[in-house]
Amino acid sequence: MRAFGFQEHGGPEVLDYFDIDEPKVGPGEVKVKTEAVALNRLDIWVREGWPGLDLELPHTLGTDMAGVIEEVGRDVVGLERGDPVVVNPSLWCGFCRACERGEQSLCDSFAILGEHVPGTLTTSTVVPARNVLIRPGTLETVEAASVPLVFQTAWRMAGKANIRPGDVVVVPGAGGGVATAAIQIAKHLGAHVIATTSQEAKAKRAQELGADEVVFYTEEDWGKQVYELTAKEGVDVVLDTAGQDVWPQAQRFLRQGGRLVCCGATSGPEATLDLRYVFYRQLSFVGSTMANAQEFDEVMSLVFNGWLDPVVDETFGFEEAHDAFERLENGDGFGKIVIEMDA
Ligand SMILES: [Zn+2]
């Protein structure tokens, strides 16, 4: 099968096509024929590599996918060849302490398709049957592929932040995939949403998704602007994907009991906190990764029923994978970049 990824870690120049063996279906597994794959910032981190990441090379990229079941393994019930599905890219063991407690993303051997194991940017992928959901016909394939990683991540973050109706929620970096989901989820939960972004066009899109107000983080005093928008009462929750540029500002504009939940560090991995703000205002700074199986089902059902909308930036064909990754790298888009296999 033809696949797209890299044969050695490095910059965008290492991205290429190569051939891999077709995967075999084991008991409890299904083989899904790829129709569409959404890209994630994670793909760039994996391509660059980090200390301790030990991948078998060449490595196939791709985390999110929508496709059709091609083959069903032994002991699988409720799924048939030809079923249109969307795939949960989280992989867990099912029997460690975290898994037994239903906290799959805390699993001892937690992995993500395309990050720790070969990804989905190829003809077909084998996954545990528990990782697929049959998708409704109302959802286009490209839209379906754009949903799993970012919506499950944002949903778990919103849960950890314990968002209540009337809360003021800040979502930094409104064009990013998780942020587009977070804006909608915070609105759905009854919050007043302040998004931050860098461009006028993205600000407009953020408002269409439900952001009540938008602040430009390119301005030096953006944190102060956020604070002033709350009539100086402060912010209840920050759903953060940016990290370094957000934490120092957030510790100032969070109100008593404020919560920041962070799932990424696109602006850098190191942040300094003044602990006097943290203890005196009783602030929480919490990490979050992906979601547990129940959270995944919950948020997918909100998408399937039209409460939350997939946000697709641009679609590329499989032969245009280099262009798709270039757009991802530039960060100019709003929402998800999707590769359609037969486009
Ligand atoms: Zn486990």
Boltz pocket constraint, residues with backbone or C-beta under 6 A from the ligand:
constraints:
  - pocket:
      binder: B
      contacts: [[A, 92], [A, 93], [A, 94], [A, 95], [A, 96], [A, 97], [A, 98], [A, 99], [A, 100], [A, 104], [A, 106], [A, 107], [A, 108], [A, 109], [A, 110]]
      max_distance: 6.0
